[in-house]
Amino acid sequence: MDGFGSDFSSGAGSGKMDTGTIMEQVKVQIAVANAQELLQRMTDKCFKKCIGKPGGTLDNSEQVTVMPVYFICRLMGWYMKCNFKPQIRCTFEHANVMLWDWVMLTDIFVCLLQKCIAMCMDRYMDAWNTVSRAYNSRLQRERARI
Amino acid sequence: MDGFDLNSSENADASELQRMIAIEQQKAQFQAQVHNFTDVCWDKCMEGSPSSKLDSRTETCLVNCVDRFIDTTLSITNRFTQMVQKGAH
């Protein structure tokens, strides 16, 4: 909102500024501030939902840790759903197996994390819209009383 | 005469602008409140991991949360006013 003040004063100095132009600028600045607020809060909530304690344990949610993901994905073939492809190969057989597992591990981890975050973002937007409607109807009810 | 006309039209523009800006500010305040409510009510109503859609139970919880939050705010304001008035005597 600091920019808003300076725009206004420069307009007054240079003569009559178009009301429409000023309102455009005001609306854009408000919209940008609103989007920043939304992203900040969304990031906070979705970090907490999807990551839990850093290096935390697996429960039946999307919170992940390394070793259980590996075993479950191996058993259930979930890595297929994540469109995963191993990228790195080593020449030594031992090292090949280990490295392949590590790559699979981190790729699955990232994939699950991305899925969790995407879902969380959608839910946050849904929640925001629900709250917005609820607040709006409450305000209308209060106004109707007066 | 021209000078007067110019001033009055500029004043009209300025007050119209003020009015329109006041409306935008009101909208912005509304949205700021929605951010606050969503923040608080998300913690109260969203359990476990994110799901593929918002079920009706969660939606009801969010709506109730907003109402209860506003009720609480009003309660506190009223009681605080009473406390201050009592304290004044």
gemmi code that builds the backbone of each chain (N, CA, C; Angstrom):
import gemmi

chains = {
    "A": [
        ("MET", (0.832, -1.228, 0.000), (0.000, 0.000, 0.000), (0.856, 1.262, 0.000)),
        ("ASP", (2.179, 1.162, 0.168), (3.026, 2.370, 0.153), (3.007, 2.990, -1.234)),
        ("GLY", (3.042, 2.154, -2.253), (3.042, 2.645, -3.630), (1.806, 3.466, -3.931)),
        ("PHE", (0.722, 3.080, -3.342), (-0.548, 3.768, -3.574), (-0.432, 5.245, -3.228)),
        ("GLY", (0.194, 5.541, -2.083), (0.328, 6.932, -1.639), (1.115, 7.759, -2.627)),
        ("SER", (2.229, 7.223, -3.133), (3.079, 7.994, -4.034), (2.392, 8.192, -5.376)),
        ("ASP", (1.651, 7.186, -5.844), (0.931, 7.341, -7.124), (-0.030, 8.512, -7.043)),
        ("PHE", (-0.723, 8.569, -5.947), (-1.748, 9.583, -5.780), (-1.144, 10.979, -5.834)),
        ("SER", (-0.029, 11.156, -5.113), (0.556, 12.498, -5.033), (1.126, 12.908, -6.388)),
        ("SER", (1.723, 11.975, -7.122), (2.276, 12.328, -8.439), (1.158, 12.714, -9.392)),
        ("GLY", (0.016, 12.051, -9.271), (-1.132, 12.362, -10.133), (-1.635, 13.766, -9.899)),
        ("ALA", (-1.729, 14.140, -8.626), (-2.246, 15.466, -8.286), (-1.326, 16.552, -8.823)),
        ("GLY", (-0.017, 16.303, -8.799), (0.944, 17.313, -9.249), (0.884, 17.538, -10.751)),
        ("SER", (0.727, 16.473, -11.533), (0.815, 16.598, -12.989), (-0.515, 16.989, -13.627)),
        ("GLY", (-1.473, 17.384, -12.812), (-2.756, 17.786, -13.396), (-3.779, 16.686, -13.228)),
        ("LYS", (-4.863, 16.804, -13.927), (-5.982, 15.886, -13.701), (-5.648, 14.496, -14.249)),
        ("MET", (-5.602, 13.496, -13.350), (-5.343, 12.129, -13.769), (-6.659, 11.394, -13.942)),
        ("ASP", (-6.703, 10.506, -14.892), (-7.919, 9.771, -15.174), (-8.334, 8.953, -13.952)),
        ("THR", (-9.581, 9.159, -13.521), (-10.089, 8.404, -12.377), (-9.981, 6.914, -12.615)),
        ("GLY", (-10.284, 6.525, -13.851), (-10.235, 5.112, -14.207), (-8.848, 4.531, -14.011)),
        ("THR", (-7.828, 5.288, -14.424), (-6.446, 4.813, -14.301), (-6.068, 4.623, -12.846)),
        ("ILE", (-6.431, 5.608, -12.018), (-6.105, 5.517, -10.587), (-6.778, 4.302, -9.977)),
        ("MET", (-8.057, 4.126, -10.286), (-8.790, 2.981, -9.719), (-8.189, 1.666, -10.179)),
        ("GLU", (-7.742, 1.622, -11.449), (-7.069, 0.416, -11.944), (-5.866, 0.078, -11.078)),
        ("GLN", (-5.033, 1.121, -10.844), (-3.815, 0.908, -10.056), (-4.152, 0.457, -8.639)),
        ("VAL", (-5.155, 1.094, -8.049), (-5.559, 0.735, -6.680), (-5.994, -0.731, -6.633)),
        ("LYS", (-6.841, -1.108, -7.605), (-7.354, -2.492, -7.608), (-6.225, -3.494, -7.798)),
        ("VAL", (-5.291, -3.179, -8.685), (-4.174, -4.091, -8.943), (-3.334, -4.258, -7.681)),
        ("GLN", (-3.031, -3.153, -6.998), (-2.203, -3.233, -5.796), (-2.895, -4.040, -4.707)),
        ("ILE", (-4.193, -3.840, -4.567), (-4.940, -4.602, -3.567), (-4.945, -6.082, -3.926)),
        ("ALA", (-5.129, -6.385, -5.210), (-5.169, -7.781, -5.650), (-3.826, -8.460, -5.413)),
        ("VAL", (-2.753, -7.754, -5.685), (-1.411, -8.323, -5.481), (-1.173, -8.607, -3.998)),
        ("ALA", (-1.529, -7.651, -3.150), (-1.357, -7.845, -1.705), (-2.184, -9.035, -1.231)),
        ("ASN", (-3.387, -9.167, -1.761), (-4.265, -10.265, -1.395), (-3.650, -11.613, -1.795)),
        ("ALA", (-3.113, -11.673, -3.007), (-2.511, -12.913, -3.497), (-1.302, -13.301, -2.651)),
        ("GLN", (-0.502, -12.307, -2.274), (0.678, -12.576, -1.445), (0.270, -13.138, -0.093)),
        ("GLU", (-0.751, -12.540, 0.493), (-1.250, -13.022, 1.783), (-1.727, -14.461, 1.665)),
        ("LEU", (-2.492, -14.736, 0.614), (-3.025, -16.079, 0.382), (-1.895, -17.095, 0.261)),
        ("LEU", (-0.888, -16.785, -0.552), (0.215, -17.714, -0.776), (0.988, -17.980, 0.506)),
        ("GLN", (1.193, -16.913, 1.290), (1.956, -17.059, 2.525), (1.242, -18.007, 3.493)),
        ("ARG", (-0.063, -17.798, 3.662), (-0.817, -18.623, 4.603), (-0.952, -20.054, 4.088)),
        ("MET", (-1.172, -20.184, 2.766), (-1.309, -21.498, 2.155), (-0.028, -22.299, 2.328)),
        ("THR", (1.107, -21.646, 2.095), (2.398, -22.310, 2.227), (2.587, -22.800, 3.652)),
        ("ASP", (2.262, -21.962, 4.621), (2.403, -22.318, 6.028), (1.580, -23.563, 6.357)),
        ("LYS", (0.308, -23.549, 5.951), (-0.575, -24.658, 6.284), (-0.164, -25.946, 5.582)),
        ("CYS", (0.186, -25.837, 4.302), (0.482, -27.037, 3.536), (1.836, -27.629, 3.894)),
        ("PHE", (2.754, -26.776, 4.328), (4.013, -27.306, 4.843), (3.723, -28.175, 6.059)),
        ("LYS", (2.909, -27.658, 6.963), (2.591, -28.409, 8.176), (1.842, -29.700, 7.869)),
        ("LYS", (0.947, -29.644, 6.878), (0.156, -30.842, 6.555), (1.001, -31.926, 5.891)),
        ("CYS", (1.864, -31.521, 4.998), (2.519, -32.504, 4.136), (3.886, -32.943, 4.626)),
        ("ILE", (4.497, -32.151, 5.484), (5.847, -32.504, 5.884), (5.891, -32.925, 7.336)),
        ("GLY", (5.010, -32.398, 8.160), (5.000, -32.813, 9.553), (6.337, -32.502, 10.170)),
        ("LYS", (6.817, -33.381, 11.011), (8.151, -33.169, 11.566), (9.165, -33.502, 10.491)),
        ("PRO", (10.128, -32.596, 10.255), (11.155, -32.929, 9.268), (11.831, -34.239, 9.625)),
        ("GLY", (11.881, -35.150, 8.676), (12.415, -36.476, 8.955), (11.485, -37.271, 9.839)),
        ("GLY", (10.198, -36.938, 9.824), (9.234, -37.589, 10.703), (8.842, -38.966, 10.225)),
        ("THR", (7.823, -39.518, 10.865), (7.462, -40.908, 10.594), (6.234, -40.990, 9.709)),
        ("LEU", (6.079, -42.147, 9.104), (4.934, -42.381, 8.226), (3.731, -42.796, 9.058)),
        ("ASP", (2.598, -42.145, 8.820), (1.345, -42.696, 9.331), (0.452, -42.914, 8.123)),
        ("ASN", (-0.820, -43.047, 8.317), (-1.647, -43.353, 7.145), (-1.946, -42.130, 6.279)),
        ("SER", (-1.270, -41.013, 6.584), (-1.456, -39.810, 5.781), (-0.351, -39.718, 4.741)),
        ("GLU", (-0.246, -38.595, 4.072), (0.750, -38.434, 3.028), (2.107, -38.012, 3.584)),
        ("GLN", (2.169, -37.851, 4.895), (3.470, -37.483, 5.468), (4.437, -38.625, 5.232)),
        ("VAL", (5.612, -38.300, 4.813), (6.496, -39.363, 4.337), (7.826, -39.381, 5.058)),
        ("THR", (8.401, -40.523, 5.104), (9.803, -40.642, 5.447), (10.415, -41.632, 4.472)),
        ("VAL", (11.697, -41.787, 4.551), (12.408, -42.470, 3.478), (12.159, -43.973, 3.446)),
        ("MET", (12.503, -44.714, 4.482), (12.505, -46.168, 4.379), (11.120, -46.809, 4.194)),
        ("PRO", (10.111, -46.406, 4.999), (8.784, -47.001, 4.780), (8.239, -46.752, 3.372)),
        ("VAL", (8.513, -45.576, 2.826), (8.063, -45.278, 1.461), (8.651, -46.285, 0.497)),
        ("TYR", (9.910, -46.543, 0.689), (10.601, -47.478, -0.191), (9.936, -48.844, -0.166)),
        ("PHE", (9.693, -49.358, 1.017), (9.129, -50.694, 1.115), (7.706, -50.763, 0.594)),
        ("ILE", (6.917, -49.777, 0.969), (5.518, -49.770, 0.532), (5.427, -49.619, -0.980)),
        ("CYS", (6.205, -48.704, -1.516), (6.166, -48.503, -2.961), (6.621, -49.739, -3.697)),
        ("ARG", (7.637, -50.388, -3.171), (8.094, -51.630, -3.789), (6.984, -52.667, -3.788)),
        ("LEU", (6.303, -52.809, -2.661), (5.263, -53.813, -2.527), (4.047, -53.486, -3.383)),
        ("MET", (3.630, -52.245, -3.368), (2.360, -51.892, -4.005), (2.534, -51.355, -5.426)),
        ("GLY", (3.754, -51.137, -5.842), (3.960, -50.612, -7.196), (3.453, -49.204, -7.356)),
        ("TRP", (3.435, -48.441, -6.244), (2.930, -47.072, -6.340), (3.788, -46.181, -7.209)),
        ("TYR", (5.051, -46.598, -7.358), (5.917, -45.744, -8.158), (5.428, -45.638, -9.597)),
        ("MET", (4.636, -46.615, -10.026), (4.053, -46.530, -11.353), (3.115, -45.345, -11.454)),
        ("LYS", (2.274, -45.176, -10.410), (1.308, -44.092, -10.434), (1.970, -42.735, -10.467)),
        ("CYS", (3.181, -42.668, -9.907), (3.844, -41.385, -9.824), (4.606, -41.044, -11.098)),
        ("ASN", (4.490, -41.871, -12.124), (5.199, -41.636, -13.384), (6.688, -41.455, -13.173)),
        ("PHE", (7.200, -42.374, -12.436), (8.602, -42.233, -12.059), (9.478, -42.948, -13.081)),
        ("LYS", (10.646, -42.398, -13.323), (11.623, -43.080, -14.188), (12.998, -42.963, -13.573)),
        ("PRO", (13.692, -44.063, -13.388), (15.045, -43.964, -12.834), (15.972, -43.299, -13.849)),
        ("GLN", (16.764, -42.413, -13.367), (17.595, -41.630, -14.275), (19.054, -42.085, -14.260)),
        ("ILE", (19.522, -42.387, -13.035), (20.974, -42.552, -12.891), (21.338, -44.031, -12.772)),
        ("ARG", (22.322, -44.431, -13.487), (22.824, -45.804, -13.388), (24.307, -45.779, -13.098)),
        ("CYS", (24.735, -46.750, -12.299), (26.164, -46.891, -12.061), (26.666, -48.148, -12.764)),
        ("THR", (27.970, -48.271, -12.820), (28.506, -49.445, -13.516), (28.642, -50.650, -12.594)),
        ("PHE", (29.023, -50.419, -11.323), (29.191, -51.564, -10.424), (27.839, -52.090, -10.005)),
        ("GLU", (27.693, -53.377, -9.995), (26.375, -53.954, -9.750), (25.834, -53.605, -8.368)),
        ("HIS", (26.674, -53.786, -7.392), (26.286, -53.430, -6.022), (25.816, -51.983, -5.950)),
        ("ALA", (26.732, -51.139, -6.448), (26.452, -49.713, -6.421), (25.215, -49.407, -7.259)),
        ("ASN", (25.027, -50.178, -8.330), (23.872, -50.007, -9.207), (22.575, -50.157, -8.416)),
        ("VAL", (22.497, -51.248, -7.706), (21.286, -51.519, -6.931), (21.049, -50.435, -5.892)),
        ("MET", (22.097, -50.097, -5.146), (21.949, -49.111, -4.073), (21.516, -47.762, -4.628)),
        ("LEU", (22.202, -47.351, -5.670), (21.925, -46.016, -6.203), (20.526, -45.980, -6.816)),
        ("TRP", (20.192, -47.044, -7.495), (18.847, -47.108, -8.103), (17.777, -46.982, -7.030)),
        ("ASP", (18.002, -47.668, -5.910), (17.037, -47.583, -4.819), (16.934, -46.166, -4.289)),
        ("TRP", (18.084, -45.524, -4.150), (18.090, -44.161, -3.636), (17.337, -43.220, -4.571)),
        ("VAL", (17.594, -43.383, -5.853), (16.930, -42.509, -6.837), (15.433, -42.735, -6.780)),
        ("MET", (15.040, -43.996, -6.765), (13.620, -44.333, -6.697), (13.003, -43.728, -5.442)),
        ("LEU", (13.728, -43.868, -4.383), (13.299, -43.356, -3.093), (12.995, -41.869, -3.156)),
        ("THR", (13.989, -41.107, -3.597), (13.816, -39.661, -3.584), (12.772, -39.231, -4.609)),
        ("ASP", (12.708, -39.914, -5.757), (11.710, -39.559, -6.756), (10.302, -39.803, -6.226)),
        ("ILE", (10.131, -40.907, -5.535), (8.810, -41.193, -4.975), (8.479, -40.185, -3.887)),
        ("PHE", (9.479, -39.917, -3.071), (9.283, -38.929, -2.019), (8.802, -37.609, -2.605)),
        ("VAL", (9.495, -37.146, -3.611), (9.153, -35.872, -4.249), (7.769, -35.944, -4.870)),
        ("CYS", (7.485, -37.059, -5.527), (6.196, -37.222, -6.195), (5.052, -37.174, -5.189)),
        ("LEU", (5.186, -37.920, -4.110), (4.140, -37.926, -3.083), (3.995, -36.559, -2.444)),
        ("LEU", (5.118, -35.916, -2.247), (5.082, -34.588, -1.658), (4.336, -33.616, -2.568)),
        ("GLN", (4.643, -33.696, -3.872), (3.965, -32.813, -4.819), (2.464, -33.072, -4.843)),
        ("LYS", (2.100, -34.345, -4.779), (0.677, -34.679, -4.773), (0.009, -34.107, -3.535)),
        ("CYS", (0.667, -34.283, -2.395), (0.116, -33.784, -1.137), (-0.063, -32.282, -1.194)),
        ("ILE", (0.964, -31.595, -1.661), (0.905, -30.140, -1.720), (-0.188, -29.670, -2.680)),
        ("ALA", (-0.291, -30.335, -3.834), (-1.324, -29.941, -4.805), (-2.716, -30.098, -4.203)),
        ("MET", (-2.951, -31.219, -3.537), (-4.255, -31.444, -2.913), (-4.505, -30.426, -1.809)),
        ("CYS", (-3.466, -30.176, -1.025), (-3.591, -29.222, 0.071), (-3.948, -27.842, -0.449)),
        ("MET", (-3.309, -27.423, -1.542), (-3.605, -26.107, -2.114), (-5.061, -26.032, -2.559)),
        ("ASP", (-5.547, -27.081, -3.219), (-6.948, -27.094, -3.656), (-7.892, -27.005, -2.455)),
        ("ARG", (-7.567, -27.768, -1.400), (-8.439, -27.768, -0.224), (-8.420, -26.402, 0.445)),
        ("TYR", (-7.238, -25.765, 0.449), (-7.142, -24.446, 1.082), (-8.004, -23.434, 0.353)),
        ("MET", (-7.980, -23.495, -1.003), (-8.828, -22.598, -1.799), (-10.302, -22.876, -1.521)),
        ("ASP", (-10.677, -24.161, -1.443), (-12.062, -24.524, -1.117), (-12.447, -23.961, 0.246)),
        ("ALA", (-11.550, -24.130, 1.215), (-11.828, -23.630, 2.567), (-11.966, -22.117, 2.548)),
        ("TRP", (-11.092, -21.451, 1.827), (-11.132, -19.984, 1.734), (-12.463, -19.527, 1.165)),
        ("ASN", (-12.905, -20.160, 0.105), (-14.177, -19.795, -0.510), (-15.354, -20.054, 0.430)),
        ("THR", (-15.315, -21.186, 1.129), (-16.375, -21.505, 2.090), (-16.441, -20.443, 3.180)),
        ("VAL", (-15.282, -20.083, 3.714), (-15.213, -19.074, 4.772), (-15.705, -17.736, 4.254)),
        ("SER", (-15.336, -17.388, 3.030), (-15.749, -16.118, 2.436), (-17.277, -16.037, 2.340)),
        ("ARG", (-17.882, -17.124, 1.865), (-19.356, -17.154, 1.760), (-19.988, -17.053, 3.151)),
        ("ALA", (-19.447, -17.793, 4.108), (-20.015, -17.793, 5.461), (-19.935, -16.403, 6.080)),
        ("TYR", (-18.806, -15.740, 5.934), (-18.627, -14.414, 6.491), (-19.572, -13.423, 5.831)),
        ("ASN", (-19.697, -13.550, 4.510), (-20.579, -12.662, 3.756), (-22.029, -12.793, 4.221)),
        ("SER", (-22.510, -14.026, 4.365), (-23.913, -14.199, 4.773), (-24.119, -13.752, 6.213)),
        ("ARG", (-23.092, -13.920, 7.060), (-23.191, -13.442, 8.438), (-23.311, -11.926, 8.469)),
        ("LEU", (-22.512, -11.246, 7.660), (-22.568, -9.783, 7.583), (-23.934, -9.324, 7.120)),
        ("GLN", (-24.500, -10.037, 6.129), (-25.829, -9.665, 5.634), (-26.884, -9.866, 6.707)),
        ("ARG", (-26.754, -10.943, 7.489), (-27.707, -11.186, 8.567), (-27.636, -10.081, 9.610)),
        ("GLU", (-26.400, -9.669, 9.945), (-26.218, -8.615, 10.932), (-26.814, -7.302, 10.444)),
        ("ARG", (-26.611, -7.012, 9.144), (-27.149, -5.768, 8.572), (-28.653, -5.790, 8.570)),
        ("ALA", (-29.253, -6.959, 8.290), (-30.717, -7.084, 8.238), (-31.328, -6.793, 9.602)),
        ("ARG", (-30.556, -7.087, 10.669), (-31.080, -6.872, 12.024), (-31.186, -5.393, 12.368)),
        ("ILE", (-30.221, -4.630, 11.824), (-30.160, -3.207, 12.234), (-31.300, -2.396, 11.611)),
    ],
    "B": [
        ("MET", (-15.208, 32.741, -14.065), (-16.245, 31.695, -14.137), (-15.609, 30.343, -14.462)),
        ("ASP", (-14.683, 30.408, -15.477), (-14.051, 29.127, -15.854), (-13.317, 28.506, -14.672)),
        ("GLY", (-12.625, 29.382, -13.919), (-11.858, 28.886, -12.777), (-12.755, 28.164, -11.787)),
        ("PHE", (-13.945, 28.719, -11.542), (-14.869, 28.100, -10.581), (-15.323, 26.722, -11.076)),
        ("ASP", (-15.705, 26.715, -12.406), (-16.183, 25.446, -12.978), (-15.140, 24.366, -12.829)),
        ("LEU", (-13.874, 24.740, -13.126), (-12.784, 23.756, -13.072), (-12.638, 23.213, -11.654)),
        ("ASN", (-12.675, 24.145, -10.653), (-12.525, 23.702, -9.262), (-13.629, 22.749, -8.858)),
        ("SER", (-14.867, 23.114, -9.230), (-15.985, 22.285, -8.757), (-15.947, 20.905, -9.412)),
        ("SER", (-15.535, 20.861, -10.685), (-15.495, 19.542, -11.341), (-14.355, 18.715, -10.761)),
        ("GLU", (-13.235, 19.396, -10.418), (-12.122, 18.666, -9.806), (-12.524, 18.137, -8.441)),
        ("ASN", (-13.251, 18.964, -7.673), (-13.718, 18.514, -6.356), (-14.650, 17.324, -6.487)),
        ("ALA", (-15.534, 17.403, -7.495), (-16.474, 16.291, -7.715), (-15.695, 15.024, -8.022)),
        ("ASP", (-14.672, 15.149, -8.906), (-13.849, 13.992, -9.239), (-13.146, 13.442, -8.008)),
        ("ALA", (-12.590, 14.351, -7.212), (-11.824, 13.924, -6.036), (-12.718, 13.180, -5.055)),
        ("SER", (-13.931, 13.683, -4.819), (-14.802, 13.010, -3.846), (-15.338, 11.701, -4.406)),
        ("GLU", (-15.548, 11.670, -5.731), (-15.965, 10.409, -6.362), (-14.870, 9.369, -6.203)),
        ("LEU", (-13.628, 9.840, -6.430), (-12.470, 8.957, -6.288), (-12.351, 8.448, -4.860)),
        ("GLN", (-12.531, 9.362, -3.914), (-12.464, 8.966, -2.502), (-13.499, 7.907, -2.186)),
        ("ARG", (-14.697, 8.102, -2.728), (-15.782, 7.167, -2.482), (-15.421, 5.790, -3.042)),
        ("MET", (-14.899, 5.793, -4.286), (-14.568, 4.518, -4.921), (-13.432, 3.819, -4.193)),
        ("ILE", (-12.455, 4.606, -3.735), (-11.333, 4.016, -3.011), (-11.808, 3.446, -1.679)),
        ("ALA", (-12.741, 4.162, -1.035), (-13.288, 3.657, 0.231), (-13.963, 2.309, 0.031)),
        ("ILE", (-14.640, 2.139, -1.083), (-15.290, 0.863, -1.391), (-14.238, -0.233, -1.549)),
        ("GLU", (-13.162, 0.073, -2.289), (-12.106, -0.926, -2.485), (-11.449, -1.290, -1.155)),
        ("GLN", (-11.280, -0.294, -0.297), (-10.684, -0.558, 1.018), (-11.564, -1.465, 1.847)),
        ("GLN", (-12.864, -1.254, 1.744), (-13.797, -2.107, 2.471), (-13.688, -3.547, 1.994)),
        ("LYS", (-13.602, -3.697, 0.660), (-13.447, -5.035, 0.078), (-12.155, -5.670, 0.582)),
        ("ALA", (-11.089, -4.886, 0.639), (-9.792, -5.403, 1.083), (-9.861, -5.822, 2.544)),
        ("GLN", (-10.570, -5.051, 3.366), (-10.729, -5.408, 4.773), (-11.491, -6.720, 4.917)),
        ("PHE", (-12.529, -6.878, 4.105), (-13.292, -8.124, 4.108), (-12.369, -9.297, 3.811)),
        ("GLN", (-11.550, -9.142, 2.763), (-10.665, -10.233, 2.368), (-9.617, -10.513, 3.437)),
        ("ALA", (-9.131, -9.469, 4.107), (-8.160, -9.676, 5.184), (-8.787, -10.498, 6.298)),
        ("GLN", (-10.061, -10.213, 6.614), (-10.755, -10.989, 7.636), (-10.927, -12.435, 7.209)),
        ("VAL", (-11.247, -12.640, 5.931), (-11.392, -14.013, 5.427), (-10.074, -14.766, 5.587)),
        ("HIS", (-8.957, -14.104, 5.328), (-7.650, -14.750, 5.529), (-7.484, -15.187, 6.977)),
        ("ASN", (-7.827, -14.287, 7.918), (-7.701, -14.620, 9.340), (-8.586, -15.792, 9.729)),
        ("PHE", (-9.859, -15.728, 9.320), (-10.795, -16.794, 9.659), (-10.347, -18.129, 9.074)),
        ("THR", (-9.923, -18.097, 7.801), (-9.484, -19.335, 7.155), (-8.301, -19.934, 7.906)),
        ("ASP", (-7.387, -19.063, 8.334), (-6.207, -19.519, 9.073), (-6.615, -20.272, 10.329)),
        ("VAL", (-7.470, -19.629, 11.136), (-7.900, -20.228, 12.403), (-8.755, -21.473, 12.176)),
        ("CYS", (-9.714, -21.381, 11.274), (-10.672, -22.462, 11.081), (-10.065, -23.656, 10.348)),
        ("TRP", (-9.037, -23.419, 9.569), (-8.320, -24.548, 8.942), (-7.755, -25.460, 10.029)),
        ("ASP", (-7.131, -24.858, 11.042), (-6.550, -25.652, 12.127), (-7.625, -26.404, 12.899)),
        ("LYS", (-8.789, -25.787, 13.041), (-9.868, -26.416, 13.811), (-10.562, -27.539, 13.045)),
        ("CYS", (-10.714, -27.352, 11.753), (-11.624, -28.230, 11.002), (-10.943, -29.246, 10.086)),
        ("MET", (-9.731, -28.961, 9.634), (-9.104, -29.870, 8.671), (-8.298, -30.904, 9.436)),
        ("GLU", (-8.736, -32.144, 9.382), (-8.032, -33.191, 10.107), (-7.210, -34.046, 9.158)),
        ("GLY", (-6.098, -34.521, 9.664), (-5.280, -35.476, 8.929), (-4.708, -34.903, 7.652)),
        ("SER", (-4.603, -35.759, 6.660), (-3.947, -35.361, 5.420), (-4.974, -34.797, 4.448)),
        ("PRO", (-4.505, -34.002, 3.485), (-5.437, -33.409, 2.516), (-6.195, -34.483, 1.739)),
        ("SER", (-7.487, -34.252, 1.551), (-8.308, -35.211, 0.805), (-8.588, -34.674, -0.591)),
        ("SER", (-9.268, -35.491, -1.403), (-9.471, -35.085, -2.790), (-10.608, -34.086, -2.948)),
        ("LYS", (-11.465, -33.971, -1.950), (-12.422, -32.868, -1.972), (-12.880, -32.538, -0.567)),
        ("LEU", (-13.515, -31.370, -0.438), (-13.978, -30.890, 0.861), (-15.314, -31.568, 1.156)),
        ("ASP", (-15.350, -32.454, 2.173), (-16.625, -33.118, 2.447), (-17.551, -32.192, 3.240)),
        ("SER", (-18.828, -32.564, 3.316), (-19.837, -31.660, 3.880), (-19.598, -31.430, 5.365)),
        ("ARG", (-19.028, -32.445, 6.042), (-18.758, -32.311, 7.474), (-17.761, -31.179, 7.719)),
        ("THR", (-16.689, -31.184, 6.907), (-15.666, -30.156, 7.034), (-16.222, -28.786, 6.675)),
        ("GLU", (-17.062, -28.759, 5.632), (-17.635, -27.490, 5.205), (-18.513, -26.910, 6.308)),
        ("THR", (-19.350, -27.759, 6.927), (-20.198, -27.311, 8.038), (-19.338, -26.779, 9.170)),
        ("CYS", (-18.248, -27.509, 9.451), (-17.339, -27.089, 10.511), (-16.791, -25.702, 10.240)),
        ("LEU", (-16.398, -25.446, 8.991), (-15.834, -24.146, 8.642), (-16.863, -23.030, 8.829)),
        ("VAL", (-18.090, -23.274, 8.363), (-19.148, -22.261, 8.489), (-19.418, -21.962, 9.965)),
        ("ASN", (-19.554, -23.035, 10.763), (-19.791, -22.852, 12.204), (-18.638, -22.119, 12.868)),
        ("CYS", (-17.443, -22.466, 12.451), (-16.250, -21.839, 13.021), (-16.283, -20.335, 12.821)),
        ("VAL", (-16.647, -19.887, 11.619), (-16.720, -18.448, 11.339), (-17.752, -17.778, 12.249)),
        ("ASP", (-18.938, -18.403, 12.330), (-20.002, -17.832, 13.178), (-19.568, -17.754, 14.637)),
        ("ARG", (-18.991, -18.845, 15.140), (-18.575, -18.880, 16.551), (-17.472, -17.867, 16.816)),
        ("PHE", (-16.581, -17.703, 15.852), (-15.485, -16.752, 16.019), (-16.046, -15.343, 16.141)),
        ("ILE", (-17.020, -15.022, 15.278), (-17.636, -13.688, 15.320), (-18.403, -13.508, 16.627)),
        ("ASP", (-19.134, -14.550, 17.043), (-19.859, -14.483, 18.327), (-18.897, -14.223, 19.472)),
        ("THR", (-17.775, -14.921, 19.459), (-16.778, -14.757, 20.517), (-16.249, -13.331, 20.543)),
        ("THR", (-15.959, -12.808, 19.357), (-15.457, -11.438, 19.266), (-16.464, -10.452, 19.838)),
        ("LEU", (-17.731, -10.625, 19.466), (-18.775, -9.723, 19.963), (-18.917, -9.847, 21.484)),
        ("SER", (-18.916, -11.101, 21.971), (-19.007, -11.340, 23.428), (-17.915, -10.617, 24.176)),
        ("ILE", (-16.694, -10.794, 23.686), (-15.546, -10.197, 24.359), (-15.656, -8.680, 24.349)),
        ("THR", (-16.050, -8.119, 23.206), (-16.190, -6.667, 23.092), (-17.202, -6.149, 24.095)),
        ("ASN", (-18.367, -6.815, 24.139), (-19.427, -6.378, 25.059), (-18.978, -6.462, 26.516)),
        ("ARG", (-18.427, -7.613, 26.894), (-18.033, -7.827, 28.280), (-16.927, -6.862, 28.682)),
        ("PHE", (-16.005, -6.643, 27.737), (-14.908, -5.734, 28.022), (-15.419, -4.314, 28.256)),
        ("THR", (-16.400, -3.919, 27.425), (-17.021, -2.597, 27.595), (-17.632, -2.483, 28.984)),
        ("GLN", (-18.345, -3.557, 29.410), (-18.969, -3.560, 30.740), (-17.912, -3.440, 31.839)),
        ("MET", (-16.812, -4.185, 31.659), (-15.751, -4.167, 32.667), (-15.165, -2.781, 32.805)),
        ("VAL", (-14.978, -2.133, 31.649), (-14.386, -0.791, 31.668), (-15.335, 0.188, 32.353)),
        ("GLN", (-16.638, 0.037, 32.033), (-17.622, 0.940, 32.640), (-17.696, 0.743, 34.150)),
        ("LYS", (-17.640, -0.528, 34.578), (-17.663, -0.819, 36.021), (-16.438, -0.225, 36.699)),
        ("GLY", (-15.313, -0.395, 36.040), (-14.051, 0.091, 36.574), (-14.034, 1.607, 36.732)),
        ("ALA", (-14.797, 2.276, 35.860), (-14.828, 3.741, 35.876), (-15.497, 4.274, 37.133)),
        ("HIS", (-16.386, 3.433, 37.769), (-17.112, 3.922, 38.971), (-16.403, 3.719, 40.257)),
    ],
}
model = gemmi.Model(1)
for chain_id, residues in chains.items():
    chain = gemmi.Chain(chain_id)
    for i, (resn, *xyz) in enumerate(residues, 1):
        res = gemmi.Residue()
        res.name, res.seqid = resn, gemmi.SeqId(i, " ")
        for name, pos in zip(("N", "CA", "C"), xyz):
            atom = gemmi.Atom()
            atom.name, atom.element = name, gemmi.Element(name[0])
            atom.pos, atom.b_iso = gemmi.Position(*pos), 0.0
            res.add_atom(atom)
        chain.add_residue(res)
    model.add_chain(chain)
structure = gemmi.Structure()
structure.add_model(model)
structure.setup_entities()
